[in-house]
Amino acid sequence: MIHDVVSASYKGKYKIEVTFDDGKGGVVDFSKYLDKGGVFSRFNDINFFRNFKINQEIGVLTWQDEIDVAPETLYAEANGTSLPNWMEKKRKSSANKTLQRTANNRR
């Protein structure tokens, strides 16, 4: 089940406390997103990072309606739980494809 973010508050540095529609929640450390690059490179500007909102329609945190993080990911990180099985399978599949491409490029 996907749970919507219903409240969020900035806790300093790259940490945001989130609460979900089932009452569960916790603090998510977004500092690991700095290494991901791409759209997340915008997080290097701490003022940009601090300017998040909750998109009530889809129940996620957003930054200027350009960047968001899947609620399943936030839920797992905030509550110290695993990602849903369907996300784990997709992640493993993507990792395997990346490894295959890397191996093929070395040939």
Summary of the structure (lengths in Angstrom):
residues: 107
radius of gyration: 15.6
end to end distance: 42.9
largest distance: 51.7
contacts: 268
relative contact order: 0.16
helix: 47%
strand: 27%
